[in-house]
Amino acid sequence: MVSFVSLSPNQTKNLRTGYVAWAILSLFFFYQYILRVFPGVMVNELRGDFSINAEQFSYFGAFYLYAYSLLQIPVGLLVDKIGVKKTVILSILICLAGTGLIVFTHNLYLAYLSRILMGIGSACAFMCTLKIVADFLPPGKRGFLNGATLTLGVVGALVAGKPLSIAMDLFGWRHALLLTLIVGIGVLLLTIFLLKSPTISHKTESIHEEKPSIIQVMKEILSTPMVIVYAILAVGLYTPLSVLADLWGVAYLMAKYGFARGDAAEVSMTMYIGLCIGSLLLPWLSEKYNVLNRSIRVCTYGIFFAFACILMAPQLPVMGITVLILLLGAFGGAEMLCFTGVILYAPKGRTGITLGITNTVNMIGGALAQQSVGLILDRFLWKGDLDVHGNHLYKSEDYALAFSFLAVMIALCCLVTRNLKKNTPCTKIAECMT
C-alpha cells in the first residue's frame, strides 16, 4: 500500500495526476466499447437499412477489429513520439468522425469506412491506460487497476445493450447513435481540460541506448515460446466473447429462444457482467495464491464447457441460458491472466511492444472469427429463407453450426494449457511492468 502521507508533495501530486489520467483514459475505453459492440444490438436495423446479408454484416465487426488490431504497434510508437494526451485527443476525434459518418450516410461502403475510423480511433484506449498504470501508479495496485479498466470497458458494452435498444425503439437507430456521439464529445472535453501526464521520473535515457529496428524487436519477441503460448490462449479465451457478445449473440438468442431484441440484448450482455467479475477476481486470486497457470487452465476448460452447453443444449429456461452466458464471461476474464503471462516472459525492456503484438493477434483473431461466422452462414447454411424485411433468415441450428469451429478452437486451447508449468510466480509482475 502506498500512503500519500509518506510521499513528498511532488510525488503526491504526481500520483494524483496518474490516478486522474487513469480515470479519464478508462472513460475513453468505456466509450470505445460502446462503439465496438453496437452493431450486435442493431443487427436487424443495419441489415435492413443497408440491404445486406450476414456475410456483409459481419464486416461491421471485422473492419473495426482489423483497424484496431493493426494499429496497436503504430499507436505505441505514436504515443512514445507525441505523448499520451495528444494521441488520445486525436483518437477521440477520429472516433467521433466515424460515428458521425455512419449516422448520416446511407452508403454501405461509407458505413464500412466509419467502422474502420472507429477502430483506428479506439486503438490507443487500452494501451494508453495500461501505460499510465505501468509507468506511474503503485506496483501493488496495478493488477487491480488493469482489471478495473477492463471492467469499465465491459460496462460500456452493457450500456450498448438494453439502454441502446430502448433508445432505438424510441428514436430509431441513427438517433440512438447520435446520442453516443454526444457522449463522445463529453469524453473529448474532459480529456482536453483534465488529462495531464505525470512527470516522467526515470529510465528515459536507458531507452535510447540501443535502437534496434522494429523487425529485430518483433523477431526477438516472437522467438520467445511462452509469449506465443499465452498469446494463443488469449485468442482462445477472447474469441467466444467477441463472436457472441459483440456481434452474433443477440441474433442467435432471438432465433433459438424467440426473444425480443431488447431481451436478447439484455441476456447476451450478461456475458459482460461475468467478464467484470472474472477480470477483477481472477488476477487478484491468482496473484494472492500464486496460481496463474492453474487459473488459466481451469478457465479454458470452463469456457469450453459453457460454450458447448450454449450450442448443444436444448432450449433452456431463461435463467439457465443466462447463467451459462454469465459463466462464459467470467471464465473469459482469464484473458487478463494471459496478458500477465506475456508480461512475465516478455524480453527485458520490451514489455510495451510485446503487449501491443499480443493485443494485435488477439483482436485479429476476434475479427476473423466474426467474419467467418457470417461467411459460413451465407455460403453454406442459408436455405433461401427471407424475413419480412427481406433479410436472409437463419435457424438456431445454422448459428450453432457456424459457431462450432470456435468450440474446436477452444478444445485445442485446452490442449495448449498442458504446456503451462504448474506454477508461474506472479510476484515479479510489478518489476516486469516498469
C-alpha positions as CSV (number, residue, x, y, z in Angstrom):
1,M,0.0,0.0,0.0
2,V,1.2,3.5,-0.9
3,S,0.4,6.1,1.6
4,F,0.1,9.7,0.4
5,V,1.4,10.7,3.9
6,S,4.8,9.0,3.3
7,L,5.4,10.8,-0.1
8,S,6.9,14.1,-0.9
9,P,4.5,16.9,-2.2
10,N,5.8,16.4,-5.7
11,Q,5.3,12.6,-5.5
12,T,1.8,13.0,-4.1
13,K,0.9,15.4,-6.9
14,N,2.3,13.0,-9.5
15,L,0.4,10.1,-8.0
16,R,-2.9,12.0,-8.0
17,T,-2.3,13.1,-11.6
18,G,-1.7,9.5,-12.5
19,Y,-5.0,8.4,-11.0
20,V,-6.9,11.2,-12.8
21,A,-5.2,10.2,-16.1
22,W,-6.1,6.6,-15.5
23,A,-9.8,7.6,-14.8
24,I,-10.1,9.6,-18.0
25,L,-8.4,7.0,-20.2
26,S,-10.7,4.3,-18.6
27,L,-13.7,6.5,-19.5
28,F,-12.4,6.6,-23.1
29,F,-12.0,2.8,-23.0
30,F,-15.6,2.7,-21.8
31,Y,-16.8,4.8,-24.7
32,Q,-14.9,2.9,-27.4
33,Y,-16.5,-0.3,-26.1
34,I,-19.9,1.1,-26.9
35,L,-18.7,1.8,-30.4
36,R,-17.3,-1.7,-30.7
37,V,-20.4,-3.6,-29.9
38,F,-23.4,-1.6,-31.1
39,P,-23.7,-3.4,-34.4
40,G,-24.7,-6.6,-32.5
41,V,-27.6,-4.8,-30.9
42,M,-28.6,-3.1,-34.2
43,V,-28.2,-6.2,-36.4
44,N,-31.7,-6.1,-38.0
45,E,-31.8,-2.4,-38.5
46,L,-28.3,-2.2,-40.1
47,R,-29.1,-5.2,-42.4
48,G,-32.4,-3.8,-43.3
49,D,-31.3,-0.2,-43.8
50,F,-28.3,-1.1,-46.0
51,S,-29.9,-4.2,-47.6
52,I,-27.1,-6.6,-46.7
53,N,-26.7,-10.3,-45.9
54,A,-25.0,-11.9,-42.9
55,E,-21.6,-12.0,-44.6
56,Q,-21.8,-8.3,-45.5
57,F,-23.0,-7.5,-42.0
58,S,-20.0,-9.4,-40.4
59,Y,-17.8,-6.7,-41.9
60,F,-19.2,-4.2,-39.4
61,G,-17.5,-6.1,-36.7
62,A,-14.5,-7.3,-38.7
63,F,-13.4,-3.9,-40.1
64,Y,-13.4,-2.4,-36.7
65,L,-11.3,-5.1,-35.2
66,Y,-8.9,-5.2,-38.2
67,A,-8.3,-1.5,-37.9
68,Y,-8.0,-1.7,-34.1
69,S,-5.5,-4.6,-34.2
70,L,-3.3,-3.4,-37.0
71,L,-2.9,0.0,-35.3
72,Q,-1.6,-1.4,-32.0
73,I,2.1,-1.3,-32.8
74,P,2.0,2.1,-34.8
75,V,0.0,3.6,-31.9
76,G,2.6,2.5,-29.4
77,L,5.2,4.3,-31.5
78,L,3.0,7.4,-31.8
79,V,2.5,7.5,-28.0
80,D,6.3,7.5,-27.5
81,K,6.7,10.3,-30.0
82,I,3.9,12.8,-29.2
83,G,2.7,11.7,-25.7
84,V,-0.5,10.2,-24.3
85,K,-2.7,13.3,-24.3
86,K,-2.2,14.3,-27.9
87,T,-2.6,10.7,-29.0
88,V,-5.9,10.3,-27.1
89,I,-7.3,13.6,-28.3
90,L,-6.6,12.7,-31.9
91,S,-8.0,9.2,-31.4
92,I,-11.3,10.5,-29.9
93,L,-11.7,12.9,-32.8
94,I,-11.3,10.0,-35.2
95,C,-13.9,8.0,-33.3
96,L,-16.3,11.0,-33.4
97,A,-15.7,11.3,-37.2
98,G,-16.5,7.6,-37.7
99,T,-19.7,7.8,-35.5
100,G,-20.9,10.9,-37.3
101,L,-20.3,9.3,-40.7
102,I,-22.5,6.2,-40.0
103,V,-25.2,8.3,-38.5
104,F,-25.7,10.4,-41.7
105,T,-24.7,8.0,-44.5
106,H,-26.9,5.7,-46.5
107,N,-23.9,4.2,-48.5
108,L,-22.7,0.8,-47.4
109,Y,-19.1,1.5,-48.2
110,L,-19.1,4.7,-46.2
111,A,-20.6,2.8,-43.4
112,Y,-17.7,0.3,-43.6
113,L,-15.3,3.3,-43.6
114,S,-17.0,4.6,-40.5
115,R,-16.2,1.3,-38.7
116,I,-12.6,1.5,-39.8
117,L,-12.4,5.0,-38.4
118,M,-13.9,3.8,-35.1
119,G,-11.3,1.0,-35.0
120,I,-8.5,3.4,-35.7
121,G,-9.7,5.8,-33.1
122,S,-10.2,3.2,-30.4
123,A,-6.8,1.5,-30.9
124,C,-4.9,3.6,-28.3
125,A,-7.5,3.3,-25.4
126,F,-6.4,0.1,-23.7
127,M,-2.7,0.5,-24.5
128,C,-2.5,4.1,-23.1
129,T,-4.4,3.1,-20.0
130,L,-2.0,0.2,-19.3
131,K,0.9,2.5,-20.0
132,I,-0.3,5.1,-17.4
133,V,-0.8,2.3,-14.9
134,A,2.5,0.6,-15.6
135,D,4.6,3.8,-15.6
136,F,3.1,6.0,-12.9
137,L,0.9,4.0,-10.4
138,P,1.9,1.9,-7.4
139,P,3.0,-1.7,-8.2
140,G,0.7,-3.2,-5.6
141,K,-2.4,-1.8,-7.3
142,R,-1.5,-2.4,-11.0
143,G,-3.3,-5.7,-11.3
144,F,-6.5,-4.4,-9.8
145,L,-6.4,-1.2,-11.9
146,N,-5.8,-3.2,-15.1
147,G,-8.8,-5.4,-14.2
148,A,-10.9,-2.3,-13.3
149,T,-10.0,-0.8,-16.7
150,L,-11.4,-3.8,-18.4
151,T,-14.4,-3.7,-16.2
152,L,-15.2,-0.1,-17.2
153,G,-15.0,-1.2,-20.8
154,V,-17.4,-4.0,-20.1
155,V,-19.8,-1.5,-18.6
156,G,-19.6,0.3,-21.9
157,A,-20.7,-2.9,-23.6
158,L,-23.6,-3.2,-21.2
159,V,-24.6,0.4,-22.0
160,A,-24.7,-0.7,-25.6
161,G,-27.2,-3.4,-24.8
162,K,-30.6,-2.8,-23.2
163,P,-30.4,1.0,-22.9
164,L,-29.3,1.3,-26.6
165,S,-32.2,-1.0,-27.6
166,I,-34.6,1.3,-25.7
167,A,-33.2,4.4,-27.4
168,M,-33.5,2.6,-30.8
169,D,-37.2,1.8,-30.1
170,L,-37.9,5.4,-29.1
171,F,-35.9,7.3,-31.6
172,G,-34.5,4.9,-34.3
173,W,-31.0,3.6,-34.6
174,R,-29.5,6.7,-36.2
175,H,-30.7,9.0,-33.4
176,A,-29.5,6.4,-30.8
177,L,-26.0,6.6,-32.3
178,L,-26.3,10.4,-32.3
179,L,-26.6,10.1,-28.5
180,T,-23.3,8.2,-28.4
181,L,-21.7,10.9,-30.5
182,I,-22.7,13.5,-27.8
183,V,-21.2,11.2,-25.1
184,G,-18.0,11.1,-27.1
185,I,-17.9,14.9,-27.3
186,G,-18.1,14.9,-23.5
187,V,-15.2,12.5,-23.2
188,L,-13.2,14.7,-25.6
189,L,-13.8,17.8,-23.5
190,L,-12.8,16.0,-20.3
191,T,-9.6,14.8,-22.0
192,I,-8.7,18.3,-23.2
193,F,-9.2,20.1,-19.9
194,L,-8.4,17.5,-17.3
195,L,-5.9,15.0,-18.7
196,K,-2.3,15.7,-17.7
197,S,0.7,13.4,-18.0
198,P,2.5,12.7,-14.7
199,T,6.2,13.7,-14.5
200,I,8.4,11.1,-16.1
201,S,10.7,10.1,-13.4
202,H,13.3,7.6,-14.6
203,K,14.8,5.3,-17.2
204,T,14.3,7.6,-20.1
205,E,17.9,7.8,-21.1
206,S,18.4,4.0,-20.9
207,I,15.7,3.5,-23.6
208,H,17.8,5.4,-26.1
209,E,21.0,3.4,-25.5
210,E,20.2,0.9,-28.2
211,K,17.8,1.3,-31.1
212,P,17.2,-2.0,-32.8
213,S,14.8,-2.0,-35.8
214,I,11.1,-2.8,-35.2
215,I,11.7,-6.1,-37.2
216,Q,14.5,-7.1,-34.9
217,V,12.4,-6.4,-31.8
218,M,9.5,-8.4,-33.2
219,K,11.7,-11.3,-34.1
220,E,13.1,-11.3,-30.5
221,I,9.5,-11.3,-29.1
222,L,8.1,-13.9,-31.5
223,S,11.1,-16.3,-30.8
224,T,10.0,-16.4,-27.1
225,P,7.9,-19.7,-26.9
226,M,5.9,-18.8,-23.8
227,V,4.9,-15.4,-25.2
228,I,3.4,-17.3,-28.2
229,V,1.6,-19.8,-25.9
230,Y,0.0,-17.1,-23.8
231,A,-0.9,-15.1,-26.9
232,I,-2.7,-18.2,-28.4
233,L,-4.6,-18.8,-25.2
234,A,-5.6,-15.1,-25.0
235,V,-7.2,-15.5,-28.5
236,G,-9.0,-18.7,-27.4
237,L,-10.4,-17.0,-24.3
238,Y,-11.4,-13.8,-26.2
239,T,-13.0,-15.0,-29.4
240,P,-16.2,-16.5,-27.9
241,L,-16.9,-13.2,-26.3
242,S,-16.0,-11.4,-29.5
243,V,-18.4,-13.5,-31.6
244,L,-21.3,-13.9,-29.1
245,A,-21.3,-10.7,-27.1
246,D,-20.0,-8.2,-29.7
247,L,-21.8,-9.3,-32.9
248,W,-23.9,-12.5,-33.2
249,G,-25.2,-13.3,-29.7
250,V,-28.4,-11.2,-30.0
251,A,-29.3,-12.8,-33.4
252,Y,-28.7,-16.3,-32.1
253,L,-30.8,-15.8,-28.9
254,M,-33.6,-14.3,-31.0
255,A,-33.5,-17.3,-33.3
256,K,-33.3,-20.1,-30.7
257,Y,-35.4,-18.7,-27.9
258,G,-37.7,-16.3,-29.7
259,F,-36.6,-13.3,-27.5
260,A,-37.5,-9.8,-28.5
261,R,-34.4,-7.8,-29.5
262,G,-34.2,-5.9,-26.2
263,D,-34.5,-9.1,-24.1
264,A,-31.9,-10.9,-26.3
265,A,-29.5,-8.0,-25.9
266,E,-30.0,-8.0,-22.1
267,V,-29.3,-11.7,-21.8
268,S,-26.4,-11.5,-24.2
269,M,-24.8,-8.7,-22.3
270,T,-24.8,-10.7,-19.1
271,M,-21.6,-12.1,-20.6
272,Y,-20.0,-8.8,-19.9
273,I,-21.2,-8.8,-16.3
274,G,-19.4,-12.1,-15.9
275,L,-16.4,-10.6,-17.6
276,C,-16.5,-7.8,-15.0
277,I,-16.4,-10.3,-12.2
278,G,-13.8,-12.5,-13.8
279,S,-11.4,-9.7,-14.8
280,L,-11.4,-8.3,-11.2
281,L,-11.4,-11.5,-9.2
282,L,-9.1,-13.8,-11.3
283,P,-6.0,-11.6,-11.3
284,W,-6.4,-10.9,-7.6
285,L,-6.8,-14.6,-6.6
286,S,-4.1,-15.8,-9.0
287,E,-1.6,-13.3,-7.6
288,K,-2.6,-14.0,-4.0
289,Y,-2.4,-17.8,-4.2
290,N,0.3,-17.9,-7.0
291,V,-1.9,-20.0,-9.3
292,L,-1.6,-18.1,-12.6
293,N,-1.3,-21.1,-14.9
294,R,-3.7,-23.2,-13.0
295,S,-6.3,-20.4,-13.2
296,I,-5.8,-20.2,-17.0
297,R,-6.2,-23.9,-17.4
298,V,-9.4,-24.1,-15.3
299,C,-10.9,-21.1,-17.1
300,T,-10.1,-22.6,-20.5
301,Y,-11.9,-25.8,-19.7
302,G,-14.7,-23.8,-18.2
303,I,-15.2,-21.8,-21.4
304,F,-15.3,-25.0,-23.4
305,F,-18.0,-26.5,-21.1
306,A,-20.1,-23.3,-21.0
307,F,-19.8,-22.7,-24.8
308,A,-20.6,-26.3,-25.7
309,C,-23.7,-26.2,-23.4
310,I,-24.9,-23.0,-25.1
311,L,-24.6,-24.5,-28.5
312,M,-25.8,-28.1,-27.9
313,A,-28.3,-27.9,-25.1
314,P,-32.0,-27.9,-26.0
315,Q,-34.0,-24.8,-25.2
316,L,-33.2,-23.9,-21.6
317,P,-35.2,-21.7,-19.2
318,V,-34.2,-18.0,-19.4
319,M,-32.3,-18.3,-16.1
320,G,-30.4,-21.4,-17.4
321,I,-29.1,-19.7,-20.6
322,T,-28.4,-16.5,-18.6
323,V,-26.2,-18.4,-16.1
324,L,-24.3,-20.1,-18.9
325,I,-23.6,-16.9,-20.6
326,L,-22.6,-15.3,-17.3
327,L,-20.1,-18.1,-16.7
328,L,-18.7,-17.8,-20.2
329,G,-17.9,-14.2,-19.5
330,A,-16.5,-14.9,-16.0
331,F,-14.1,-17.6,-17.4
332,G,-13.2,-15.1,-20.2
333,G,-11.7,-12.8,-17.5
334,A,-8.7,-15.2,-17.7
335,E,-7.7,-13.3,-20.8
336,M,-6.1,-10.7,-18.4
337,L,-4.1,-13.6,-16.9
338,C,-2.7,-14.3,-20.3
339,F,-1.5,-10.7,-20.7
340,T,0.1,-11.2,-17.2
341,G,1.9,-14.2,-18.5
342,V,3.0,-12.3,-21.6
343,I,4.5,-9.6,-19.3
344,L,6.3,-12.2,-17.2
345,Y,8.0,-13.7,-20.2
346,A,8.5,-10.6,-22.4
347,P,12.1,-9.9,-23.3
348,K,13.7,-7.3,-21.0
349,G,12.7,-3.8,-21.9
350,R,10.2,-4.9,-24.5
351,T,7.0,-5.2,-22.3
352,G,5.1,-2.4,-24.1
353,I,5.6,-3.7,-27.7
354,T,5.1,-7.3,-26.5
355,L,1.6,-6.3,-25.2
356,G,1.0,-4.5,-28.4
357,I,1.8,-7.6,-30.5
358,T,-0.3,-9.8,-28.3
359,N,-3.3,-7.5,-28.5
360,T,-2.9,-7.3,-32.2
361,V,-3.0,-11.1,-32.5
362,N,-5.9,-11.2,-30.1
363,M,-8.1,-8.6,-32.0
364,I,-7.3,-10.1,-35.4
365,G,-8.4,-13.5,-34.1
366,G,-11.7,-11.9,-33.0
367,A,-12.2,-10.2,-36.3
368,L,-11.5,-13.4,-38.3
369,A,-13.9,-15.3,-36.0
370,Q,-16.7,-12.8,-36.5
371,Q,-16.2,-12.7,-40.3
372,S,-16.0,-16.5,-40.5
373,V,-19.4,-16.8,-38.9
374,G,-21.0,-14.6,-41.4
375,L,-19.3,-16.3,-44.3
376,I,-20.4,-19.8,-43.1
377,L,-24.0,-18.7,-42.6
378,D,-24.3,-17.2,-46.1
379,R,-22.1,-19.5,-48.2
380,F,-23.0,-22.9,-46.6
381,L,-26.1,-22.7,-44.4
382,W,-28.6,-20.2,-45.9
383,K,-31.5,-22.1,-47.5
384,G,-33.1,-19.1,-49.3
385,D,-35.5,-18.0,-46.5
386,L,-36.1,-14.3,-46.0
387,D,-37.7,-12.4,-43.2
388,V,-40.4,-9.7,-43.6
389,H,-37.7,-7.1,-44.2
390,G,-36.1,-9.2,-47.0
391,N,-33.0,-10.1,-44.9
392,H,-31.6,-13.6,-45.0
393,L,-33.2,-15.8,-42.4
394,Y,-31.2,-18.4,-40.3
395,K,-32.4,-21.0,-37.9
396,S,-30.8,-21.5,-34.5
397,E,-29.2,-24.7,-35.8
398,D,-27.5,-22.7,-38.5
399,Y,-26.0,-20.4,-35.9
400,A,-24.8,-23.3,-33.8
401,L,-23.1,-24.9,-36.8
402,A,-21.5,-21.6,-37.7
403,F,-20.2,-21.3,-34.1
404,S,-18.9,-24.9,-33.9
405,F,-15.4,-24.0,-35.2
406,L,-15.0,-21.9,-32.1
407,A,-15.6,-25.0,-29.9
408,V,-12.9,-26.8,-31.8
409,M,-10.5,-23.9,-31.3
410,I,-11.2,-23.8,-27.6
411,A,-10.7,-27.5,-27.3
412,L,-7.3,-27.1,-28.9
413,C,-6.5,-24.3,-26.4
414,C,-7.4,-26.8,-23.6
415,L,-4.6,-29.0,-25.0
416,V,-2.2,-26.0,-25.2
417,T,-2.7,-25.3,-21.5
418,R,-0.9,-28.6,-20.8
419,N,2.3,-26.8,-21.9
420,L,2.0,-24.4,-19.0
421,K,4.1,-25.0,-15.9
422,K,2.3,-25.9,-12.7
423,N,3.2,-22.6,-11.1
424,T,4.3,-19.3,-12.7
425,P,5.1,-16.8,-9.9
426,C,3.1,-13.5,-10.2
427,T,5.3,-11.8,-7.6
428,K,7.6,-10.1,-10.2
429,I,4.8,-8.6,-12.3
430,A,5.4,-5.2,-10.9
431,E,9.1,-5.3,-11.9
432,C,8.2,-6.5,-15.4
433,M,5.7,-3.7,-15.9
434,T,8.1,-0.9,-15.1
